[in-house]
Amino acid sequence: MAQKAATLEISELMQFLRQELDDLPDERKPGNNRKYEVEDAVMAAFSVFFTQSPSFLDHQRLMKSNKGKDNAESLFSIKKIPGDNQIRNLLDPVPASNVSRTFQKVYEWLKEKGVLKKFLYLDGEMLVALDGTEYFSSKKINCPHCNCRNHRNGTTTYFHGCVTPMVVSPKQKQVINLEPEFIKKQDGHQKQDCENAAVKRWLNRNHKNKYGYPVTLLGEDLYPHEPVCELAVKQGYNFIFVCLETSHKTLYEWLEFLEKSGEVRTVEKKQWDGRKNLIYRYRYASRVPLREGDSSLEVNWCEVTVINEKTQKTIYQNNWITNHKITENNVEEIVKAGRSRWKVENEGNNVLKNHGYNLEHNFGHGQNHLCEFLLSLNLLAFLFHTVLDLVNYTYQKIRELLVTRTSFFNIL
């Protein structure tokens, strides 16, 4: 008997977040005006991102209307709607970790209902693409958690960034974002944080057993270095990372030697793309040292070159390293998995920045946790929309008619 298709209503989805809002820190002194609950401030802020309002000010105007008041109560269970400054003041003391469990709860629901099976690739593995992005930048506004860039002209740029892990698949248009890892100054450290260090923290915090499926990590050329690769394997992950000659000279010197001895193998396939014949030329080699030295980690390497058969012009070329065994039978699939890394940029961070989520807009910065907390709520809104797109029939049909997300939320 076929499994019944999973479905989830917006009200049920909201409970994943609501259930995490007990015992939030409230730094107001006893006796201060406590007209508004911190939980209502969280949901009011979340409603900005869920309805894709361009700013708190625009959202406040909407919420004061009768339609806005109805949505505040029915969709978001907000008892009293705080003003934008009240929201920021109430949320600044709240660490983003207070809502991070929501990401995992949504993931577990998708796994339990079988929704994630359609994302599986490489003989039943989950592909998780890693990518760093900045979401706040200012020459004036800053907080103790900001990273900073000192420029030659004496000015300083303060910024916040994060690594956004996302489940991707060559078979799916959607991406499923997981809990972010913030790129920020760590407690007790004066040194600036960086994307590589943030990825290592994420790996240390997240063993692959957390996800219920074997996991292959995807990443750009920043990641294929021994510390990250070894930690990934230690934590139970496989990996497919972009690996360019400009940053891995030793590895490519070995490949040159292996090619001369006939140990770099080539497979060619032709494919019609609807207009022209394309030649896909795959090359691969096994057990190549990642760096100099006898103790170097050995990896497997592959490359694809896509050529227009008629003009013989190269349309696309890229290279990867992996701990997956590469054969004539699976090199095409490994390359497709590696190429799907772009989805974290195009279907993920590009959508967040340019298609309604306004990721780089300063919704509020604060002096403690506000910037990170609001970013987490924005990412949760993106996740909730993705879930609705996957399992809510009404949402799917209305979105088909209205095309853009913003059109959809204008009718709420």
LUMNU-8784 format. One record per residue: x, y, z of N, C-alpha, C in turn. Coordinates in steps of 0.2 Angstrom, whole numbers, plus 5000, padded with zeros to 4 digits. Last residue first. Layout:
XYZXYZXYZ;...
This chain:
498851875010498751845017498351895021;499251934999498551924999498351885006;500651955000500152014999499452005000;501151834998501051855005500651925005;501151814984500751764988500651804995;501951914980501251914978500851874982;503151864985502951924988502151934986;503451754978503251744985502951804987;502751744961503251764966502951754973;501551664955502251664953502751684958;500251644957500551704958501251714957;500051504953499651554950499951624951;500951434961500951424954500551484950;500451474974501151494972501251494964;499251404974499251474974499951504972;499751274974499351294969499351374969;500551264986500851254980500451284974;499651294996500251344995500451334988;498851184995498551244994499051294992;499751074998499451084992499151154990;501251065006500551105007500251115000;502551015004501950975007501251005008;503451104998503551034997502850994999;503051225002503151214995503151134993;503151215016502551225013502551205005;504551205016504151155018503451155015;504951335011505151275008504751215010;504351415022504151425015504351365011;505251375032504551365033504151365026;506451425028506351355028505651335029;506251565028506451525022506251455022;506051575042505451595037505651555030;507351535046506751495048506151505043;508051645042508151585039507651535040;507451745050507351755043507451685039;507851695063507151705061507051705053;509251715061508951645062508251645061;509251855060509551815055509251745055;508851885073508451905068508651865061;509951845080509351815082508851825076;511051915076511051845074510351815075;510652045080510852035073510751955071;510452025095509952045090510052025083;511352005105511251945100510751965095;512052145108512152075111511952025105;511652265103512352265106512452195109;510752295087510852285094511552285097;510152285074510852265075510952245083;508952265062509152285068509752255070;508852245048508252245052508352265059;509752295036509852295043509152305046;509752175022509452235025509552235033;510152055017510752105019510452165022;509051985015509451955020509952015022;507751995009508152055011508652035016;506751905005506951895012507451955014;506551934991505951944996506251935003;507651904983506951884981506551874987;508951924987508651964981507951944980;509451844998509651914997509251954992;508851724996508851755003508951835002;509251684983508551694985508451734991;510651674986510351724981509651734982;510651564995510851634997510651684992;509851464986509851474993510051554995;509951444973509251434976509251454983;511351484972510751514968510051504971;512051434983512151504981511551524977;511651304983511651334990511751414989;511851264970511151274973511151314979;513151224968512951294966512251314969;513151094971513351144976513151214974;512951014960512351034964512551084969;514250964956513951024953513351054956;514350854964514750904965514550974962;513350774958513250794965513750854966;513850764945513250794946513150814953;515050694949515150754946514450794947;514450574953514850614958514950684955;513950524941513450544947513850584952;515050504933514550554931514150574937;515750404940516050474940515550524937;515250274941514950324945515250394944;515850194931515150184932514850244936;517250214933516950224926516150234927;517350274950517450224944517150244938;517950324965517750344959517850284953;517450324982517850284977517550304970;517450474991517050424988517550384982;518150584995518350524998517950464995;518650704982518150664986518450604990;518850854973519150794976518550764981;518550914956518350904963518850854966;518351044943518750984946518550984954;517651094928517751104935518051044937;516951184914517451144916517551154924;515951224899516051214907516551174909;516151234886515651274889515651274897;517351244874517251224880516751264884;517051214857517151264862516951234869;516751134846517251114850517451164855;515551154838516051214838516751194842;514951034840514951064833515551114833;514950994853515250954848515350984842;515451094866515051094861515351054855;515951004881516151034875515551034870;516451004898515851004893515951044887;517350914908517450964903516850954899;517650874925517250864919517350924915;518650764936518550834932518050814927;519250704952518850704946518750764942;520150604964520050674960519650654954;520250554981520150544974519950604970;521650574993520950584990520850564983;522550555007522550545000521750544998;523450665018522850635017522750615009;525250645021524650685018524050635017;526350595026525750585030525150625027;527450635017527250565017526550555021;527150795008527350755014527050685014;525950915002526650885002526750845008;524250864999524750905001525450875001;523450754995523150824995523650874996;523850624984524050664990523750734990;522650514977523150574976523250614982;521850404974522350404979522950454978;521450404957521350384964521950394968;520550504945521150474947521050454955;519750554929519750534937520350494938;518650644918519350614920519350604927;517450654906517650644913518350614914;516650754895517250724896517450714903;515250764886515450764893516150724894;514750854872515250804874515450814882;513150894866513650904870514150844872;512250944852512550894855513150914860;510851064854511551044852511750984855;509551084859509851124853510451104850;509350984868508751014865508951054859;510550924872510250974876509651004874;511150764871510850814867510450864872;512750704875512050714877511750774873;514050574876513650634872512950634875;515450544886514750534885514450594881;517050474891516650524887515950504885;518250454903517650434900517250484896;519950414907519450464904518850424902;521150414921520650384916520150434914;522750414925522150464925521750434919;523750324923523350314929522750364930;524850334914524150304912523750294918;525950414917525950334919525350304917;525450534915526050514911526050434912;524550554925524350554919524850524914;525350554937524950494936524650494929;526050684935526450624935525950554933;524850764936525250764930525750704929;524550734949524050714943524450714937;525550794956525450724956525050694950;525250924953525950894951525850824951;524050934959524050934952524750914949;524450934973524050884970524050874963;525251044973525550984974525150924971;524351154971524851144966525151074967;523051214974523251144976523751114971;522551324969522651324976522951254979;522551314955522851374958522951364966;521751204953522451194952522851254956;520351174964520651204959521451204959;519051084969519851084970520151114964;517551064978517951094972518651104974;517250914986517450984987517751004980;516350804994516550814987516650894987;516350685007516450745005516550744997;515550595021515950595015515950665012;515650595039515450625033515850605027;516050565052515650515048515350545042;516950645058516250655061515850605056;518150605051518050585058517350595061;517850675039517850605039517750575046;517950805044517350785040517250705041;519250815048518750825053518050795050;519950795035520050745041519450755046;519450915029519350845026519350795031;519951015037519251015036519050945034;521450985037521050995043520250985042;521750985022521750925026521350935033;520551065011521151065015521151015020;519351115003519751055002520451055005;518651245005518651185010519151125009;518751334995518951355002519051295006;518151294984518851274984519151304991;516551234991516951264986517651254988;515651084994515951144996516351174991;514650955002514850994996515151054998;514650805011514650875011514950905004;513450675012514050695008514050775008;512850555024512950625021513550645018;511650435027512350445026512350515022;510350485038510550465032511350475031;510150545050509750485049509950455042;510750655056510350665050509950605048;511650635066511050675067510550675062;512650565061512150525064511550565065;513650655059513250635053512650595056;513750785071513950715069513450695064;514050935074513550895070513850835068;515051005080514451005084513950955080;516150995071516250965078515550965082;515551065060515750985060515750955067;515551195065514951155063515051085063;516851215067516451215073515751175071;517251215054517551165058517151155065;516551325049516451255046516651205051;517251425056516551415057516351345055;518551415050518451405057517751385059;518151455037518451395038518351375045;517651595039517251535037517551465038;518351665054518251655047517851595045;518651795067518351725065518351725057;520051875073519451875069519251805067;520651855090520751845083520051845079;520351855103520351925100520451915092;519351755113519751765107519751835104;518351745122519051735124519551735119;517151685111517251705118517951695120;517451735094517251685099517451705106;516751835082517251825087517051775092;515851735069515951795074516551785078;514851665059515551685059515651745063;513751535064513851605064514651615064;512851425055513451425060513751495059;511151385055511751415053512251415058;510251235052510451285057511051315055;509751215035509851185041510051245046;508651225021509151255025509151225032;508451135007508151135014508751165018;507951184991508451174995508151175002;507051134976507051164982507751144986;507151054965507251124964507351154971;508050894964507550944967507751014966;509050814959508450804957507850844959;510250854964510150874957509450854955;509950934980509950874976509950894969;510350984997510251004990510250934986;510251065013510151005009509951015002;511451185018510851165015510851105012;512251295030512151225027511451215024;512951435029512251415029512251345025;513951535040513951475035513151445035;513851715041513751645044513851595038;514351875047514251825042514051755045;514452055049514251985052514151935046;515552185051515152145047514952085051;516252345049516052295053515552255050;517652425042517052395040516852345045;518552575045518452505047517752485045;519852685038519152665040519152585042;521152705033521052715040520352695043;521352665020521252735021521052755029;521552525021522152565021522052645022;520452455033520552475027521252525027;519952315042520352385043520552395036;518552235046519052245041519352315041;517852135059518052195056518552195051;516452055066517152045063517252115060;515452085081515652095074516352075072;515152065094515252005090515452015083;515052195100515652155102515752085098;514552295086514352265092514952215094;514152435076514452375077514252355084;513952565063513552515068514052455069;514952605053514752645060514452595065;514952545042515652575044515552605051;514352375040514252445041514952475043;513352235036513952275035513852345036;512652075036512652135039513352175038;512851955030512151975030512152045034;513851845020513851905025513151925024;514151665019513851735017513851785022;514751505014514751565019514451625015;514151345013514351405010514251465015;513851175009514151225014514351285010;512651055006513151105003513251155008;512350885008512350955012512850995009;511450755002511950805000511850865004;511250595008511050665008511650705006;511250444999511550485003511250555003;510850334990510450344996510850395001;511750334979511550274982511250284989;511750474976512350434977512150374981;510350544985510750544979511350494981;508750614991509350564992509650554985;507650684990508250724990508850674989;506550604993506650624986507250664985;506650585006506950525002506950554995;506150685014506850685012507050635007;504850635016504950695012505650695009;504550545026504750525020504850575015;504150585039503650585034503850565027;505450595045504950545048504350535042;506050705038506350635038505750585040;505250805042505250795035505550725034;505450805056504750795053504750775046;506850835056506550775058505850755056;506750975051507150915048506850845050;506051025062505751025055506050975051;507051015072506350985073505950975066;508051085068508151015068507450975068;507551215068507851195062507851115062;507251225082506751225077506951195070;508451245089508151175089507551175084;508651385088509051335084508751265083;508151475097507751445091508051395087;509151495106508551485108508051455103;510351535099510251465101509551445103;510351665098510051635093509951565094;509951745114510451715110510051675104;509251895119509051825117509551795112;509352035121509751985125509651915124;508652085109509352095110509652045115;507252075111507552015108508352025108;506752195117506652135120507052075117;507252285107507452295114507352225118;506552255096507252255096507552245103;505152275100505452205098506152205098;505252415102505052365108505352295106;505352455089505952475094505852425100;504152415084504752395081505352405086;502952375096503152415091503852385089;501952215099502452265101502652305095;500352165100500952175095501352225097;499752035110499852105109500452115105;499751895105499251925109499252005109;499951795091500251855095499651885099;499851685082499651685090499951735094;500051695069500651695073500451695080;498751685063499351645060499951645065;497851755071497651685068498351645066;498551875076498151825080498151755078;499051925064499451925070499151875075;497851925056498451885054498851875061;497152035062496851965061497451915060;497952135061497852115067497552045067;497952155047498552135050498452105057;496652185044496852125041497552105045;496652315051496152255053496452185051;498252375053497652375050497252315052;499452365060498952405063498252405059;500252285051499952255057499452295061;500652385042500152335040499852305046;501552455049500952495046500352445044;502452365052502052395058501452425055;503052335040502652285043502152315049;503652455037503152435033502652385036;504652445048504152505048503552485043;505352335045504952335051504452385051;505352295028505652325034505152325039;504752215018505452245017505752275023;503952065022503952135023504652165022;503751925022504151955017504052035017;503051855031502651885026503051925021;504151805038503751755035503251785030;504751925043505151885038504651835034;503751975051504052015046504351975041;503551865060503051885055503251925050;504651875068504651815063504151835058;504251975076504851985072504851935066;503151915082503051985078503651995074;503751815089503351795084503151865079;504551885098504851845093504451825087;503551955105504151995101504451955096;502951855111502551895106503051935102;503951815120503751765115503351805109;504051925129504551915124504351865118;502452025130502851965131503451955126;502152185135502252145130502652085132;502052255147501452245143501552195138;502852285158502852215155502252205151;503752405164503152395160503252325157;504652345179504552385173503952365169;504452255190504152325190504152365184;506152195187505452185190505152255191;506852235172506852235179506152225182;507152135158506752195161506752185168;507652025152508152065156507752135159;507251875149506951935149507351975154;507551725139507851775144507451845143;506151605138506651655135506951705140;505351505143505851525147506451565143;504751445127504651445134505351465137;504851435113504951495116504751505123;504751315106505451335108505451395112;503451315101503651265106504351285109;503451405090503151425096503351375102;504051325080504451385083504151395090;503151225078503851205078504251265082;501951295076502051265082502751245083;501951335062502151385067502251355074;501451215057502151235056502351285061;500151225060500551165063501251185062;499751335052499651335059500051285063;499951285039500351335042500351345049;499951105038499651165038500151215041;500650975029500651015035500351075034;500750805023500450875022500550905029;501350665013501450705019501050775018;500350545006500750605005500750645011;500450375012500050435011500450495010;501250245003501250295009500850355007;500350114995500750174995500650215001;500449945000500050005000500450065000;
